[in-house]
Amino acid sequence: MNKVPITTQGAEKLQQELQQLKTVDRPKVIEAIADARAHGDLKENAEYHAAREQQGFIEGRIKDIEGKLGNATVIDVTTLQADGKVVFGCTVDVADEETGDELTYQLVGEDEADIKANKISISSPIARALIGKMEGDVVEVQTPGGLRSLEIVEVKYI
């Protein structure tokens, strides 16, 4: 199976969620199932069925996270010797040449992408255009809104 890049922050977030699911959520749902069983007939017991459904969700999420972490290559951008190039995990300040708007993006793995937090997937059109470029370079990006010219203002490895 292919290794998937993930930032150290993304890996830590997944580890924390996994810990929460295994140590808090799973024991709670097991207790809820036991309590619901004590109420008698399971066929008509809505609490029991809801708890079992929740248990299925938790177990599925645990397997999903374990799979993601198992296939992940954790990249600590602070240790990279990128010499000013745009690489996975870095934070890039860009200026839209048409509007003058300045934007900041962090290039992250697909599972970490969150446009509201300015984290864009490494496979997005903007990220693919920026990879390998340096400060001062201008890239042309075909976006759903049309062709955009972005100038790389600063590359940070934080």
matplotlib code that plots the C-alpha trace (Angstrom):
import matplotlib.pyplot as plt

x = [0.0, 1.2, 2.5, 0.6, 2.4, 1.1, 2.4, 3.5, 0.5, -1.9, -0.4, -0.7, -4.3, -5.1, -3.3, -5.2, -8.5, -7.5, -6.6, -10.0, -11.9, -10.1, -9.9, -13.1, -15.7, -15.4, -15.7, -18.7, -20.6, -19.8, -21.3, -24.4, -24.9, -24.7, -27.2, -29.6, -29.3, -30.3, -33.6, -34.9, -36.2, -33.5, -35.9, -37.8, -35.0, -34.2, -31.3, -29.7, -29.9, -28.6, -25.7, -24.8, -25.0, -22.6, -20.3, -20.1, -19.3, -16.5, -15.0, -15.1, -13.4, -10.7, -9.9, -9.9, -7.5, -5.2, -5.1, -4.3, -1.5, -0.2, 0.1, 1.4, 4.8, 5.1, 7.0, 8.4, 8.7, 11.0, 13.7, 13.7, 16.5, 14.4, 16.5, 13.5, 11.5, 7.8, 7.6, 5.0, 4.1, 5.5, 3.4, 3.3, 2.3, 1.1, -0.2, -2.9, -1.5, -4.9, -6.6, -3.5, -5.0, -2.5, -3.3, -1.5, -1.7, -0.2, 0.4, -0.9, -2.0, -5.5, -6.9, -5.7, -7.0, -9.2, -9.7, -11.2, -7.9, -5.9, -4.7, -4.8, -4.3, -1.0, -3.1, -5.1, -4.4, -2.9, -0.5, 0.6, 1.4, 3.4, 5.5, 9.1, 8.9, 10.7, 10.0, 9.5, 8.2, 4.9, 2.7, -0.3, -3.1, -6.2, -8.9, -12.7, -13.0, -10.6, -6.9, -5.1, -1.5, 0.0, 3.3, 5.1, 5.8, 7.3, 7.9, 8.0, 8.9, 7.0]
y = [0.0, 3.5, 5.7, 8.9, 12.0, 13.6, 16.5, 15.9, 18.0, 15.9, 12.7, 14.0, 15.0, 11.5, 9.9, 12.0, 11.1, 7.4, 7.6, 9.3, 6.6, 3.7, 5.0, 7.1, 6.5, 2.7, 2.0, 4.4, 2.6, -0.8, 0.3, 1.7, -1.6, -3.4, -1.0, -1.4, -5.2, -5.1, -3.5, -6.7, -7.5, -6.4, -6.5, -3.4, -1.7, 1.5, 2.3, -1.0, -0.5, 3.1, 2.0, -0.8, 1.6, 4.0, 1.0, 0.2, 3.8, 3.9, 0.6, 1.7, 5.0, 3.3, 1.0, 4.0, 6.0, 3.0, 2.4, 6.0, 6.0, 2.7, 4.1, 7.5, 8.9, 11.6, 14.6, 17.2, 20.3, 22.0, 19.5, 19.7, 21.3, 22.8, 25.9, 28.2, 25.8, 25.1, 21.6, 19.4, 20.8, 24.3, 27.5, 29.7, 33.4, 34.2, 37.4, 37.2, 39.4, 40.4, 41.4, 42.1, 39.9, 38.1, 34.5, 32.1, 28.3, 25.3, 22.3, 19.2, 15.7, 15.0, 14.0, 17.2, 19.6, 22.3, 25.4, 27.4, 26.9, 27.7, 24.1, 22.8, 19.3, 18.5, 17.2, 20.5, 22.5, 25.4, 23.1, 21.2, 24.5, 25.8, 22.7, 23.1, 26.9, 29.6, 33.0, 35.6, 33.0, 33.5, 30.5, 30.2, 28.1, 26.8, 27.0, 26.5, 30.3, 30.6, 31.1, 32.9, 34.2, 33.9, 35.3, 33.5, 36.1, 34.0, 30.3, 29.3, 25.9, 26.1]
z = [0.0, -0.7, 2.1, 2.6, 3.8, 7.0, 9.1, 12.7, 13.9, 11.8, 13.2, 16.8, 16.2, 14.9, 17.9, 20.3, 18.7, 18.7, 22.4, 23.2, 21.3, 23.0, 26.5, 26.9, 24.2, 23.8, 27.6, 27.8, 24.9, 26.4, 29.7, 27.9, 26.1, 29.4, 31.0, 28.1, 28.2, 31.9, 30.9, 29.3, 25.8, 23.3, 20.2, 21.3, 23.3, 21.5, 24.0, 23.2, 19.4, 19.7, 21.8, 19.4, 16.5, 18.4, 19.1, 15.4, 14.6, 17.2, 16.1, 12.5, 13.3, 15.4, 12.4, 10.0, 12.2, 12.8, 9.0, 8.3, 10.9, 9.6, 6.0, 7.0, 6.5, 9.2, 7.9, 10.3, 8.1, 10.7, 10.1, 6.3, 4.3, 1.6, 0.9, 0.5, -1.8, -1.3, 0.0, 1.8, 5.2, 4.7, 5.1, 2.0, 1.8, -1.7, -3.3, -6.0, -8.8, -10.1, -6.8, -4.6, -1.9, 0.3, 1.3, 3.6, 2.9, 4.7, 2.4, 4.2, 3.5, 2.2, 5.5, 7.2, 4.6, 6.0, 3.9, 6.8, 8.6, 5.4, 5.2, 1.6, 0.3, -1.4, -4.3, -4.8, -7.9, -5.9, -4.0, -7.1, -8.8, -5.7, -5.0, -5.9, -6.4, -4.4, -3.0, -5.8, -8.3, -10.0, -10.7, -12.9, -11.3, -13.0, -10.3, -10.6, -10.6, -13.6, -14.2, -11.3, -11.0, -7.6, -6.5, -3.7, -1.1, 1.7, 2.5, 6.1, 7.7, 11.0]

ax = plt.figure().add_subplot(projection="3d")
ax.plot(x, y, z, "-o")
ax.set_aspect("equal")
plt.show()
